[in-house]
């Protein structure tokens, strides 16, 4: 549970940050949307990474918890709260491939 920003940092094929807001509650997404201004909201957690790292997470080539521990995914927020729910992170990754996604070439 909690609300998140998932931020794709600028890089090859991504000229400016892409910010997705998602609010999770008891296994459901109460809200999910692209956000134009990262300062518009104050979510409990922010996870940011370059598009290549996000692609590896979505393709299940990088476990999100391992990505945070190794610094490939940057987490802002209370890490101890986030780490109490590793199954939630795994479920999130299992759902991600179901969302139609286009990656820059």
Secondary structure, 3 states (H helix, E strand, C coil): CEEEEEEEECECCECCCEEEEEEEECCEEEEEEEECCHHHCCCCEEEEEEHHHHHHHHCCCCCHHHHHHCCCCEEECCHHHHHCCHHHHHHHHHHHCCCCCCCCC
